[in-house]
Amino acid sequence: MADWDDVRRIALALPETNERPSRGNAFWRVRDKGFVWERPLRQTDLAALGDAAPDGPILGVRVEHLGAKEALLADPSGVFFTTPHFDGYPAVLVRLDAIARDELEELIAEAWLCRAPRALARPWLKERGG
């Protein structure tokens, strides 16, 4: 399964991405727009999730729109979840220790594409035949 070294390697391999801490946690940006971040559960999250609150590292991931968020949340694997804090916001939380590395790579690339300017994303996609 994946870990923070995987997140760092995948995110920083994307064009014009940097890592800067935010509130003491790792945060990856493309041209100053965040797309993935370390997101430990807060007390309000733990209260809202109750017994369903996962242990382990949690990754926040930007998604294209709320429909994409709902699709990920419907995945029966239990890897993706949300809290009331993210209601109405296009992002999901990911149980990092439960996601496969190849799925993580795709998820981070999609998050990057959501936030990267088109002029940066187009050549990257073209290189990959997209």
N, CA, C and O atoms as a printed pandas DataFrame, in Angstrom:
     atom_number atom_name residue_name chain_id  residue_number  x_coord  y_coord  z_coord
0              1         N          MET        A               1    0.831   -1.187    0.000
1              2        CA          MET        A               1    0.000    0.000    0.000
2              3         C          MET        A               1    0.878    1.254    0.000
3              4         O          MET        A               1    2.101    1.165    0.113
4              5         N          ALA        A               2    0.256    2.398   -0.125
5              6        CA          ALA        A               2    0.978    3.652   -0.319
6              7         C          ALA        A               2    1.384    4.309    1.001
7              8         O          ALA        A               2    0.829    4.020    2.062
8              9         N          ASP        A               3    2.374    5.204    0.899
9             10        CA          ASP        A               3    2.803    5.975    2.060
10            11         C          ASP        A               3    3.158    7.401    1.604
11            12         O          ASP        A               3    3.011    7.741    0.430
12            13         N          TRP        A               4    3.625    8.224    2.550
13            14        CA          TRP        A               4    3.917    9.625    2.226
14            15         C          TRP        A               4    5.053    9.762    1.224
15            16         O          TRP        A               4    5.064   10.707    0.436
16            17         N          ASP        A               5    6.001    8.844    1.236
17            18        CA          ASP        A               5    7.066    8.900    0.233
18            19         C          ASP        A               5    6.503    8.716   -1.168
19            20         O          ASP        A               5    6.974    9.345   -2.115
20            21         N          ASP        A               6    5.497    7.857   -1.305
21            22        CA          ASP        A               6    4.844    7.674   -2.611
22            23         C          ASP        A               6    4.138    8.956   -3.041
23            24         O          ASP        A               6    4.260    9.383   -4.189
24            25         N          VAL        A               7    3.399    9.569   -2.115
25            26        CA          VAL        A               7    2.685   10.817   -2.432
26            27         C          VAL        A               7    3.690   11.861   -2.899
27            28         O          VAL        A               7    3.501   12.502   -3.933
28            29         N          ARG        A               8    4.745   12.023   -2.137
29            30        CA          ARG        A               8    5.774   13.027   -2.458
30            31         C          ARG        A               8    6.386   12.759   -3.837
31            32         O          ARG        A               8    6.503   13.674   -4.653
32            33         N          ARG        A               9    6.770   11.531   -4.092
33            34        CA          ARG        A               9    7.398   11.163   -5.371
34            35         C          ARG        A               9    6.449   11.438   -6.542
35            36         O          ARG        A               9    6.849   12.027   -7.546
36            37         N          ILE        A              10    5.202   11.013   -6.408
37            38        CA          ILE        A              10    4.228   11.181   -7.491
38            39         C          ILE        A              10    3.927   12.655   -7.724
39            40         O          ILE        A              10    3.957   13.129   -8.860
40            41         N          ALA        A              11    3.639   13.376   -6.652
41            42        CA          ALA        A              11    3.258   14.788   -6.784
42            43         C          ALA        A              11    4.393   15.630   -7.353
43            44         O          ALA        A              11    4.178   16.440   -8.255
44            45         N          LEU        A              12    5.593   15.440   -6.831
45            46        CA          LEU        A              12    6.715   16.279   -7.271
46            47         C          LEU        A              12    7.208   15.933   -8.669
47            48         O          LEU        A              12    7.975   16.696   -9.256
48            49         N          ALA        A              13    6.781   14.798   -9.213
49            50        CA          ALA        A              13    7.125   14.449  -10.592
50            51         C          ALA        A              13    6.259   15.215  -11.594
51            52         O          ALA        A              13    6.576   15.244  -12.783
52            53         N          LEU        A              14    5.188   15.825  -11.138
53            54        CA          LEU        A              14    4.295   16.583  -12.015
54            55         C          LEU        A              14    4.852   17.982  -12.235
55            56         O          LEU        A              14    5.444   18.556  -11.322
56            57         N          PRO        A              15    4.674   18.544  -13.437
57            58        CA          PRO        A              15    5.264   19.846  -13.762
58            59         C          PRO        A              15    4.848   20.961  -12.802
59            60         O          PRO        A              15    3.688   21.080  -12.407
60            61         N          GLU        A              16    5.834   21.761  -12.450
61            62        CA          GLU        A              16    5.661   22.974  -11.646
62            63         C          GLU        A              16    4.959   22.739  -10.314
63            64         O          GLU        A              16    4.214   23.586   -9.821
64            65         N          THR        A              17    5.219   21.572   -9.750
65            66        CA          THR        A              17    4.659   21.235   -8.444
66            67         C          THR        A              17    5.700   21.489   -7.369
67            68         O          THR        A              17    6.889   21.239   -7.569
68            69         N          ASN        A              18    5.241   21.990   -6.220
69            70        CA          ASN        A              18    6.133   22.151   -5.082
70            71         C          ASN        A              18    5.422   21.670   -3.825
71            72         O          ASN        A              18    4.201   21.512   -3.793
72            73         N          GLU        A              19    6.213   21.446   -2.808
73            74        CA          GLU        A              19    5.695   21.030   -1.505
74            75         C          GLU        A              19    6.015   22.127   -0.505
75            76         O          GLU        A              19    7.170   22.517   -0.333
76            77         N          ARG        A              20    4.974   22.616    0.149
77            78        CA          ARG        A              20    5.143   23.606    1.211
78            79         C          ARG        A              20    4.206   23.213    2.342
79            80         O          ARG        A              20    3.055   22.849    2.101
80            81         N          PRO        A              21    4.689   23.283    3.562
81            82        CA          PRO        A              21    3.798   22.926    4.670
82            83         C          PRO        A              21    2.671   23.934    4.834
83            84         O          PRO        A              21    2.822   25.117    4.531
84            85         N          SER        A              22    1.556   23.446    5.314
85            86        CA          SER        A              22    0.414   24.278    5.665
86            87         C          SER        A              22   -0.115   23.760    6.999
87            88         O          SER        A              22   -0.497   22.596    7.120
88            89         N          ARG        A              23   -0.132   24.629    7.980
89            90        CA          ARG        A              23   -0.577   24.240    9.328
90            91         C          ARG        A              23    0.198   23.036    9.861
91            92         O          ARG        A              23   -0.349   22.190   10.567
92            93         N          GLY        A              24    1.476   22.978    9.509
93            94        CA          GLY        A              24    2.336   21.908    9.992
94            95         C          GLY        A              24    2.222   20.599    9.240
95            96         O          GLY        A              24    2.853   19.614    9.623
96            97         N          ASN        A              25    1.425   20.563    8.169
97            98        CA          ASN        A              25    1.239   19.351    7.377
98            99         C          ASN        A              25    1.745   19.558    5.953
99           100         O          ASN        A              25    1.794   20.682    5.454
100          101         N          ALA        A              26    2.120   18.455    5.310
101          102        CA          ALA        A              26    2.589   18.510    3.926
102          103         C          ALA        A              26    1.449   18.950    3.009
103          104         O          ALA        A              26    0.300   18.546    3.186
104          105         N          PHE        A              27    1.787   19.780    2.033
105          106        CA          PHE        A              27    0.794   20.328    1.104
106          107         C          PHE        A              27    1.480   20.496   -0.240
107          108         O          PHE        A              27    2.521   21.148   -0.330
108          109         N          TRP        A              28    0.905   19.913   -1.287
109          110        CA          TRP        A              28    1.490   19.994   -2.630
110          111         C          TRP        A              28    0.647   20.911   -3.490
111          112         O          TRP        A              28   -0.582   20.842   -3.481
112          113         N          ARG        A              29    1.334   21.782   -4.242
113          114        CA          ARG        A              29    0.672   22.807   -5.053
114          115         C          ARG        A              29    1.233   22.795   -6.468
115          116         O          ARG        A              29    2.382   22.421   -6.706
116          117         N          VAL        A              30    0.389   23.214   -7.390
117          118        CA          VAL        A              30    0.833   23.507   -8.745
118          119         C          VAL        A              30    0.522   24.986   -8.977
119          120         O          VAL        A              30   -0.631   25.410   -8.893
120          121         N          ARG        A              31    1.553   25.754   -9.266
121          122        CA          ARG        A              31    1.413   27.204   -9.426
122          123         C          ARG        A              31    0.571   27.804   -8.299
123          124         O          ARG        A              31   -0.337   28.599   -8.543
124          125         N          ASP        A              32    0.875   27.425   -7.108
125          126        CA          ASP        A              32    0.279   27.932   -5.867
126          127         C          ASP        A              32   -1.179   27.523   -5.642
127          128         O          ASP        A              32   -1.871   28.115   -4.814
128          129         N          LYS        A              33   -1.638   26.522   -6.371
129          130        CA          LYS        A              33   -2.985   25.983   -6.149
130          131         C          LYS        A              33   -2.844   24.575   -5.587
131          132         O          LYS        A              33   -2.284   23.694   -6.239
132          133         N          GLY        A              34   -3.352   24.365   -4.382
133          134        CA          GLY        A              34   -3.239   23.068   -3.737
134          135         C          GLY        A              34   -4.042   21.992   -4.438
135          136         O          GLY        A              34   -5.153   22.232   -4.910
136          137         N          PHE        A              35   -3.461   20.796   -4.500
137          138        CA          PHE        A              35   -4.196   19.688   -5.110
138          139         C          PHE        A              35   -4.179   18.414   -4.269
139          140         O          PHE        A              35   -5.103   17.609   -4.383
140          141         N          VAL        A              36   -3.179   18.202   -3.441
141          142        CA          VAL        A              36   -3.178   17.097   -2.472
142          143         C          VAL        A              36   -2.496   17.575   -1.195
143          144         O          VAL        A              36   -1.591   18.408   -1.237
144          145         N          TRP        A              37   -2.942   17.039   -0.055
145          146        CA          TRP        A              37   -2.399   17.498    1.217
146          147         C          TRP        A              37   -2.595   16.447    2.302
147          148         O          TRP        A              37   -3.502   15.616    2.250
148          149         N          GLU        A              38   -1.718   16.519    3.274
149          150        CA          GLU        A              38   -1.835   15.686    4.464
150          151         C          GLU        A              38   -2.985   16.255    5.299
151          152         O          GLU        A              38   -3.029   17.456    5.566
152          153         N          ARG        A              39   -3.917   15.385    5.710
153          154        CA          ARG        A              39   -5.100   15.889    6.417
154          155         C          ARG        A              39   -5.461   14.996    7.607
155          156         O          ARG        A              39   -6.387   14.188    7.525
156          157         N          PRO        A              40   -4.730   15.147    8.706
157          158        CA          PRO        A              40   -5.108   14.368    9.886
158          159         C          PRO        A              40   -6.543   14.700   10.299
159          160         O          PRO        A              40   -7.006   15.824   10.105
160          161         N          LEU        A              41   -7.226   13.738   10.857
161          162        CA          LEU        A              41   -8.597   13.972   11.309
162          163         C          LEU        A              41   -8.582   14.847   12.558
163          164         O          LEU        A              41   -7.773   14.655   13.466
164          165         N          ARG        A              42   -9.488   15.800   12.578
165          166        CA          ARG        A              42   -9.641   16.706   13.715
166          167         C          ARG        A              42  -10.685   16.145   14.665
167          168         O          ARG        A              42  -11.382   15.184   14.340
168          169         N          GLN        A              43  -10.787   16.748   15.834
169          170        CA          GLN        A              43  -11.767   16.273   16.818
170          171         C          GLN        A              43  -13.187   16.303   16.252
171          172         O          GLN        A              43  -13.969   15.384   16.498
172          173         N          THR        A              44  -13.528   17.350   15.496
173          174        CA          THR        A              44  -14.870   17.421   14.908
174          175         C          THR        A              44  -15.090   16.320   13.879
175          176         O          THR        A              44  -16.196   15.796   13.751
176          177         N          ASP        A              45  -14.029   15.970   13.143
177          178        CA          ASP        A              45  -14.115   14.869   12.179
178          179         C          ASP        A              45  -14.350   13.555   12.911
179          180         O          ASP        A              45  -15.211   12.764   12.527
180          181         N          LEU        A              46  -13.575   13.331   13.969
181          182        CA          LEU        A              46  -13.701   12.095   14.742
182          183         C          LEU        A              46  -15.097   11.967   15.346
183          184         O          LEU        A              46  -15.675   10.881   15.366
184          185         N          ALA        A              47  -15.628   13.076   15.836
185          186        CA          ALA        A              47  -16.981   13.053   16.406
186          187         C          ALA        A              47  -18.014   12.739   15.331
187          188         O          ALA        A              47  -18.946   11.970   15.566
188          189         N          ALA        A              48  -17.849   13.332   14.155
189          190        CA          ALA        A              48  -18.809   13.116   13.067
190          191         C          ALA        A              48  -18.740   11.685   12.534
191          192         O          ALA        A              48  -19.770   11.099   12.199
192          193         N          LEU        A              49  -17.546   11.125   12.454
193          194        CA          LEU        A              49  -17.369    9.780   11.893
194          195         C          LEU        A              49  -17.642    8.676   12.909
195          196         O          LEU        A              49  -18.018    7.565   12.535
196          197         N          GLY        A              50  -17.457    8.976   14.175
197          198        CA          GLY        A              50  -17.691    7.971   15.210
198          199         C          GLY        A              50  -16.820    6.747   15.012
199          200         O          GLY        A              50  -15.621    6.862   14.755
200          201         N          ASP        A              51  -17.430    5.569   15.133
201          202        CA          ASP        A              51  -16.699    4.309   14.989
202          203         C          ASP        A              51  -16.158    4.093   13.580
203          204         O          ASP        A              51  -15.272    3.261   13.380
204          205         N          ALA        A              52  -16.679    4.829   12.602
205          206        CA          ALA        A              52  -16.219    4.686   11.219
206          207         C          ALA        A              52  -14.929    5.468   10.949
207          208         O          ALA        A              52  -14.375    5.383    9.853
208          209         N          ALA        A              53  -14.447    6.228   11.937
209          210        CA          ALA        A              53  -13.228    7.018   11.753
210          211         C          ALA        A              53  -12.037    6.082   11.535
211          212         O          ALA        A              53  -11.769    5.217   12.369
212          213         N          PRO        A              54  -11.327    6.248   10.425
213          214        CA          PRO        A              54  -10.180    5.376   10.158
214          215         C          PRO        A              54   -8.960    5.783   10.975
215          216         O          PRO        A              54   -8.806    6.942   11.361
216          217         N          ASP        A              55   -8.109    4.813   11.224
217          218        CA          ASP        A              55   -6.791    5.082   11.800
218          219         C          ASP        A              55   -5.823    5.224   10.644
219          220         O          ASP        A              55   -6.130    4.840    9.515
220          221         N          GLY        A              56   -4.682    5.764   10.918
221          222        CA          GLY        A              56   -3.655    5.835    9.888
222          223         C          GLY        A              56   -3.634    7.161    9.164
223          224         O          GLY        A              56   -4.441    8.047    9.449
224          225         N          PRO        A              57   -2.708    7.299    8.225
225          226        CA          PRO        A              57   -2.521    8.560    7.505
226          227         C          PRO        A              57   -3.675    8.849    6.547
227          228         O          PRO        A              57   -4.198    7.955    5.882
228          229         N          ILE        A              58   -4.054   10.130    6.499
229          230        CA          ILE        A              58   -5.165   10.575    5.651
230          231         C          ILE        A              58   -4.645   11.616    4.663
231          232         O          ILE        A              58   -3.969   12.572    5.043
232          233         N          LEU        A              59   -4.970   11.412    3.400
233          234        CA          LEU        A              59   -4.607   12.328    2.327
234          235         C          LEU        A              59   -5.861   13.042    1.840
235          236         O          LEU        A              59   -6.872   12.402    1.553
236          237         N          GLY        A              60   -5.796   14.363    1.749
237          238        CA          GLY        A              60   -6.856   15.140    1.122
238          239         C          GLY        A              60   -6.541   15.281   -0.351
239          240         O          GLY        A              60   -5.394   15.525   -0.724
240          241         N          VAL        A              61   -7.556   15.128   -1.198
241          242        CA          VAL        A              61   -7.348   15.166   -2.648
242          243         C          VAL        A              61   -8.442   15.999   -3.307
243          244         O          VAL        A              61   -9.633   15.768   -3.097
244          245         N          ARG        A              62   -8.021   16.954   -4.092
245          246        CA          ARG        A              62   -8.960   17.772   -4.860
246          247         C          ARG        A              62   -9.504   16.933   -6.009
247          248         O          ARG        A              62   -8.755   16.177   -6.627
248          249         N          VAL        A              63  -10.801   17.057   -6.304
249          250        CA          VAL        A              63  -11.413   16.381   -7.443
250          251         C          VAL        A              63  -12.035   17.428   -8.358
251          252         O          VAL        A              63  -12.202   18.589   -7.982
252          253         N          GLU        A              64  -12.372   16.993   -9.559
253          254        CA          GLU        A              64  -12.837   17.936  -10.574
254          255         C          GLU        A              64  -14.144   18.638  -10.203
255          256         O          GLU        A              64  -14.290   19.845  -10.396
256          257         N          HIS        A              65  -15.089   17.867   -9.670
257          258        CA          HIS        A              65  -16.391   18.436   -9.325
258          259         C          HIS        A              65  -17.081   17.508   -8.331
259          260         O          HIS        A              65  -16.581   16.427   -8.019
260          261         N          LEU        A              66  -18.223   17.943   -7.844
261          262        CA          LEU        A              66  -18.929   17.163   -6.828
262          263         C          LEU        A              66  -19.402   15.811   -7.350
263          264         O          LEU        A              66  -19.526   14.863   -6.575
264          265         N          GLY        A              67  -19.666   15.706   -8.645
265          266        CA          GLY        A              67  -20.045   14.415   -9.223
266          267         C          GLY        A              67  -18.904   13.408   -9.129
267          268         O          GLY        A              67  -19.128   12.232   -8.842
268          269         N          ALA        A              68  -17.679   13.874   -9.374
269          270        CA          ALA        A              68  -16.508   13.005   -9.244
270          271         C          ALA        A              68  -16.318   12.595   -7.787
271          272         O          ALA        A              68  -15.950   11.457   -7.496
272          273         N          LYS        A              69  -16.568   13.517   -6.890
273          274        CA          LYS        A              69  -16.474   13.209   -5.460
274          275         C          LYS        A              69  -17.465   12.102   -5.093
275          276         O          LYS        A              69  -17.098   11.137   -4.423
276          277         N          GLU        A              70  -18.695   12.240   -5.524
277          278        CA          GLU        A              70  -19.722   11.233   -5.217
278          279         C          GLU        A              70  -19.357    9.872   -5.796
279          280         O          GLU        A              70  -19.596    8.841   -5.167
280          281         N          ALA        A              71  -18.779    9.869   -6.993
281          282        CA          ALA        A              71  -18.373    8.598   -7.609
282          283         C          ALA        A              71  -17.298    7.911   -6.775
283          284         O          ALA        A              71  -17.357    6.700   -6.566
284          285         N          LEU        A              72  -16.320    8.672   -6.299
285          286        CA          LEU        A              72  -15.276    8.076   -5.458
286          287         C          LEU        A              72  -15.849    7.591   -4.127
287          288         O          LEU        A              72  -15.484    6.521   -3.639
288          289         N          LEU        A              73  -16.732    8.372   -3.556
289          290        CA          LEU        A              73  -17.322    7.978   -2.276
290          291         C          LEU        A              73  -18.183    6.721   -2.397
291          292         O          LEU        A              73  -18.381    6.004   -1.416
292          293         N          ALA        A              74  -18.692    6.458   -3.591
293          294        CA          ALA        A              74  -19.514    5.261   -3.822
294          295         C          ALA        A              74  -18.666    4.004   -4.000
295          296         O          ALA        A              74  -19.198    2.894   -4.002
296          297         N          ASP        A              75  -17.358    4.167   -4.148
297          298        CA          ASP        A              75  -16.463    3.021   -4.307
298          299         C          ASP        A              75  -16.577    2.120   -3.077
299          300         O          ASP        A              75  -16.413    2.598   -1.954
300          301         N          PRO        A              76  -16.852    0.833   -3.264
301          302        CA          PRO        A              76  -17.075   -0.054   -2.120
302          303         C          PRO        A              76  -15.814   -0.422   -1.337
303          304         O          PRO        A              76  -15.911   -1.083   -0.303
304          305         N          SER        A              77  -14.641   -0.012   -1.805
305          306        CA          SER        A              77  -13.392   -0.392   -1.141
306          307         C          SER        A              77  -13.229    0.234    0.243
307          308         O          SER        A              77  -12.505   -0.294    1.087
308          309         N          GLY        A              78  -13.902    1.356    0.472
309          310        CA          GLY        A              78  -13.747    2.055    1.743
310          311         C          GLY        A              78  -12.505    2.921    1.818
311          312         O          GLY        A              78  -12.194    3.462    2.879
312          313         N          VAL        A              79  -11.789    3.063    0.711
313          314        CA          VAL        A              79  -10.579    3.882    0.676
314          315         C          VAL        A              79  -10.931    5.367    0.775
315          316         O          VAL        A              79  -10.203    6.137    1.402
316          317         N          PHE        A              80  -12.029    5.765    0.167
317          318        CA          PHE        A              80  -12.416    7.174    0.085
318          319         C          PHE        A              80  -13.527    7.469    1.084
319          320         O          PHE        A              80  -14.431    6.659    1.291
320          321         N          PHE        A              81  -13.440    8.647    1.700
321          322        CA          PHE        A              81  -14.487    9.075    2.620
322          323         C          PHE        A              81  -14.480   10.595    2.700
323          324         O          PHE        A              81  -13.652   11.254    2.070
324          325         N          THR        A              82  -15.386   11.138    3.463
325          326        CA          THR        A              82  -15.452   12.579    3.642
326          327         C          THR        A              82  -15.938   12.868    5.054
327          328         O          THR        A              82  -16.312   11.962    5.798
328          329         N          THR        A              83  -15.925   14.130    5.400
329          330        CA          THR        A              83  -16.459   14.592    6.674
330          331         C          THR        A              83  -17.336   15.802    6.393
331          332         O          THR        A              83  -17.267   16.364    5.300
332          333         N          PRO        A              84  -18.151   16.214    7.339
333          334        CA          PRO        A              84  -18.984   17.402    7.118
334          335         C          PRO        A              84  -18.175   18.653    6.751
335          336         O          PRO        A              84  -18.689   19.546    6.078
336          337         N          HIS        A              85  -16.923   18.719    7.187
337          338        CA          HIS        A              85  -16.073   19.863    6.844
338          339         C          HIS        A              85  -15.965   20.050    5.330
339          340         O          HIS        A              85  -15.824   21.176    4.853
340          341         N          PHE        A              86  -16.032   18.963    4.583
341          342        CA          PHE        A              86  -15.877   19.022    3.129
342          343         C          PHE        A              86  -17.202   19.001    2.373
343          344         O          PHE        A              86  -17.205   18.865    1.150
344          345         N          ASP        A              87  -18.310   19.130    3.063
345          346        CA          ASP        A              87  -19.615   19.182    2.385
346          347         C          ASP        A              87  -19.633   20.340    1.388
347          348         O          ASP        A              87  -19.287   21.472    1.724
348          349         N          GLY        A              88  -20.040   20.037    0.166
349          350        CA          GLY        A              88  -20.129   21.059   -0.876
350          351         C          GLY        A              88  -18.793   21.459   -1.472
351          352         O          GLY        A              88  -18.736   22.389   -2.276
352          353         N          TYR        A              89  -17.724   20.785   -1.102
353          354        CA          TYR        A              89  -16.379   21.108   -1.595
354          355         C          TYR        A              89  -15.850   19.936   -2.408
355          356         O          TYR        A              89  -15.971   18.791   -1.972
356          357         N          PRO        A              90  -15.267   20.186   -3.577
357          358        CA          PRO        A              90  -14.804   19.092   -4.437
358          359         C          PRO        A              90  -13.476   18.483   -3.973
359          360         O          PRO        A              90  -12.426   18.712   -4.574
360          361         N          ALA        A              91  -13.549   17.713   -2.907
361          362        CA          ALA        A              91  -12.371   17.020   -2.376
362          363         C          ALA        A              91  -12.831   15.782   -1.633
363          364         O          ALA        A              91  -13.944   15.738   -1.109
364          365         N          VAL        A              92  -11.972   14.778   -1.592
365          366        CA          VAL        A              92  -12.230   13.568   -0.814
366          367         C          VAL        A              92  -11.044   13.325    0.107
367          368         O          VAL        A              92   -9.954   13.857   -0.100
368          369         N          LEU        A              93  -11.278   12.525    1.109
369          370        CA          LEU        A              93  -10.222   12.067    1.990
370          371         C          LEU        A              93   -9.908   10.625    1.628
371          372         O          LEU        A              93  -10.798    9.858    1.259
372          373         N          VAL        A              94   -8.643   10.267    1.736
373          374        CA          VAL        A              94   -8.169    8.961    1.286
374          375         C          VAL        A              94   -7.405    8.290    2.415
375          376         O          VAL        A              94   -6.513    8.886    3.019
376          377         N          ARG        A              95   -7.766    7.046    2.693
377          378        CA          ARG        A              95   -6.993    6.236    3.641
378          379         C          ARG        A              95   -5.718    5.813    2.916
379          380         O          ARG        A              95   -5.720    4.853    2.145
380          381         N          LEU        A              96   -4.640    6.532    3.170
381          382        CA          LEU        A              96   -3.401    6.339    2.425
382          383         C          LEU        A              96   -2.867    4.914    2.541
383          384         O          LEU        A              96   -2.326    4.373    1.577
384          385         N          ASP        A              97   -3.017    4.313    3.703
385          386        CA          ASP        A              97   -2.491    2.961    3.883
386          387         C          ASP        A              97   -3.391    1.884    3.284
387          388         O          ASP        A              97   -3.097    0.694    3.398
388          389         N          ALA        A              98   -4.496    2.303    2.640
389          390        CA          ALA        A              98   -5.419    1.339    2.036
390          391         C          ALA        A              98   -5.511    1.457    0.519
391          392         O          ALA        A              98   -6.210    0.672   -0.122
392          393         N          ILE        A              99   -4.815    2.429   -0.060
393          394        CA          ILE        A              99   -4.912    2.637   -1.508
394          395         C          ILE        A              99   -3.685    2.026   -2.194
395          396         O          ILE        A              99   -2.564    2.127   -1.696
396          397         N          ALA        A             100   -3.916    1.406   -3.322
397          398        CA          ALA        A             100   -2.819    0.842   -4.121
398          399         C          ALA        A             100   -2.018    1.983   -4.760
399          400         O          ALA        A             100   -2.566    3.038   -5.078
400          401         N          ARG        A             101   -0.740    1.756   -4.937
401          402        CA          ARG        A             101    0.126    2.806   -5.486
402          403         C          ARG        A             101   -0.305    3.255   -6.882
403          404         O          ARG        A             101   -0.262    4.448   -7.184
404          405         N          ASP        A             102   -0.720    2.321   -7.733
405          406        CA          ASP        A             102   -1.131    2.724   -9.086
406          407         C          ASP        A             102   -2.410    3.563   -9.038
407          408         O          ASP        A             102   -2.564    4.498   -9.823
408          409         N          GLU        A             103   -3.313    3.239   -8.137
409          410        CA          GLU        A             103   -4.539    4.032   -7.991
410          411         C          GLU        A             103   -4.211    5.412   -7.419
411          412         O          GLU        A             103   -4.811    6.413   -7.811
412          413         N          LEU        A             104   -3.261    5.456   -6.497
413          414        CA          LEU        A             104   -2.818    6.731   -5.927
414          415         C          LEU        A             104   -2.213    7.614   -7.009
415          416         O          LEU        A             104   -2.476    8.816   -7.055
416          417         N          GLU        A             105   -1.412    7.026   -7.867
417          418        CA          GLU        A             105   -0.777    7.781   -8.946
418          419         C          GLU        A             105   -1.836    8.414   -9.860
419          420         O          GLU        A             105   -1.723    9.583  -10.230
420          421         N          GLU        A             106   -2.849    7.647  -10.216
421          422        CA          GLU        A             106   -3.926    8.173  -11.055
422          423         C          GLU        A             106   -4.702    9.276  -10.332
423          424         O          GLU        A             106   -5.036   10.297  -10.933
424          425         N          LEU        A             107   -4.984    9.072   -9.062
425          426        CA          LEU        A             107   -5.733   10.045   -8.270
426          427         C          LEU        A             107   -4.981   11.366   -8.150
427          428         O          LEU        A             107   -5.578   12.434   -8.291
428          429         N          ILE        A             108   -3.679   11.303   -7.891
429          430        CA          ILE        A             108   -2.880   12.515   -7.762
430          431         C          ILE        A             108   -2.766   13.232   -9.109
431          432         O          ILE        A             108   -2.831   14.460   -9.160
432          433         N          ALA        A             109   -2.600   12.487  -10.185
433          434        CA          ALA        A             109   -2.534   13.110  -11.515
434          435         C          ALA        A             109   -3.847   13.811  -11.849
435          436         O          ALA        A             109   -3.839   14.916  -12.392
436          437         N          GLU        A             110   -4.965   13.182  -11.531
437          438        CA          GLU        A             110   -6.274   13.806  -11.779
438          439         C          GLU        A             110   -6.442   15.070  -10.930
439          440         O          GLU        A             110   -6.978   16.071  -11.406
440          441         N          ALA        A             111   -5.988   15.023   -9.683
441          442        CA          ALA        A             111   -6.062   16.198   -8.822
442          443         C          ALA        A             111   -5.211   17.336   -9.391
443          444         O          ALA        A             111   -5.626   18.494   -9.404
444          445         N          TRP        A             112   -4.013   16.979   -9.862
445          446        CA          TRP        A             112   -3.140   17.976  -10.465
446          447         C          TRP        A             112   -3.804   18.609  -11.690
447          448         O          TRP        A             112   -3.759   19.826  -11.872
448          449         N          LEU        A             113   -4.419   17.771  -12.526
449          450        CA          LEU        A             113   -5.097   18.280  -13.725
450          451         C          LEU        A             113   -6.238   19.235  -13.379
451          452         O          LEU        A             113   -6.520   20.165  -14.135
452          453         N          CYS        A             114   -6.887   19.011  -12.255
453          454        CA          CYS        A             114   -7.974   19.900  -11.813
454          455         C          CYS        A             114   -7.475   21.305  -11.498
455          456         O          CYS        A             114   -8.212   22.279  -11.649
456          457         N          ARG        A             115   -6.241   21.405  -11.068
457          458        CA          ARG        A             115   -5.712   22.672  -10.569
458          459         C          ARG        A             115   -4.681   23.326  -11.494
459          460         O          ARG        A             115   -4.460   24.535  -11.414
460          461         N          ALA        A             116   -4.061   22.554  -12.352
461          462        CA          ALA        A             116   -3.031   23.105  -13.242
462          463         C          ALA        A             116   -3.677   23.957  -14.332
463          464         O          ALA        A             116   -4.750   23.619  -14.832
464          465         N          PRO        A             117   -3.029   25.055  -14.700
465          466        CA          PRO        A             117   -3.533   25.844  -15.830
466          467         C          PRO        A             117   -3.530   24.995  -17.109
467          468         O          PRO        A             117   -2.682   24.119  -17.279
468          469         N          ARG        A             118   -4.468   25.260  -17.988
469          470        CA          ARG        A             118   -4.572   24.485  -19.231
470          471         C          ARG        A             118   -3.277   24.492  -20.027
471          472         O          ARG        A             118   -2.893   23.478  -20.609
472          473         N          ALA        A             119   -2.604   25.640  -20.051
473          474        CA          ALA        A             119   -1.356   25.749  -20.817
474          475         C          ALA        A             119   -0.265   24.828  -20.266
475          476         O          ALA        A             119    0.660   24.467  -20.993
476          477         N          LEU        A             120   -0.361   24.454  -19.026
477          478        CA          LEU        A             120    0.576   23.521  -18.415
478          479         C          LEU        A             120    0.085   22.082  -18.555
479          480         O          LEU        A             120    0.875   21.166  -18.786
480          481         N          ALA        A             121   -1.216   21.896  -18.413
481          482        CA          ALA        A             121   -1.797   20.546  -18.458
482          483         C          ALA        A             121   -1.799   19.957  -19.873
483          484         O          ALA        A             121   -1.547   18.764  -20.043
484          485         N          ARG        A             122   -2.078   20.774  -20.879
485          486        CA          ARG        A             122   -2.172   20.261  -22.260
486          487         C          ARG        A             122   -0.911   19.532  -22.718
487          488         O          ARG        A             122   -1.002   18.397  -23.186
488          489         N          PRO        A             123    0.270   20.159  -22.594
489          490        CA          PRO        A             123    1.476   19.445  -23.058
490          491         C          PRO        A             123    1.730   18.174  -22.244
491          492         O          PRO        A             123    2.195   17.172  -22.788
492          493         N          TRP        A             124    1.433   18.211  -20.965
493          494        CA          TRP        A             124    1.626   17.016  -20.114
494          495         C          TRP        A             124    0.722   15.889  -20.599
495          496         O          TRP        A             124    1.162   14.745  -20.711
496          497         N          LEU        A             125   -0.534   16.204  -20.885
497          498        CA          LEU        A             125   -1.459   15.203  -21.400
498          499         C          LEU        A             125   -1.028   14.695  -22.768
499          500         O          LEU        A             125   -1.103   13.498  -23.047
500          501         N          LYS        A             126   -0.580   15.601  -23.609
501          502        CA          LYS        A             126   -0.160   15.235  -24.970
502          503         C          LYS        A             126    1.000   14.241  -24.924
503          504         O          LYS        A             126    1.038   13.296  -25.711
504          505         N          GLU        A             127    1.942   14.451  -24.008
505          506        CA          GLU        A             127    3.071   13.526  -23.851
506          507         C          GLU        A             127    2.608   12.112  -23.511
507          508         O          GLU        A             127    3.281   11.131  -23.828
508          509         N          ARG        A             128    1.464   12.027  -22.869
509          510        CA          ARG        A             128    0.922   10.735  -22.431
510          511         C          ARG        A             128   -0.151   10.206  -23.372
511          512         O          ARG        A             128   -0.818    9.217  -23.066
512          513         N          GLY        A             129   -0.316   10.857  -24.506
513          514        CA          GLY        A             129   -1.282   10.380  -25.481
514          515         C          GLY        A             129   -2.717   10.734  -25.148
515          516         O          GLY        A             129   -3.646   10.126  -25.679
516          517         N          GLY        A             130   -2.909   11.717  -24.267
517          518        CA          GLY        A             130   -4.275   12.096  -23.845
518          519         C          GLY        A             130   -4.784   13.331  -24.519
519          520         O          GLY        A             130   -5.909   13.757  -24.257
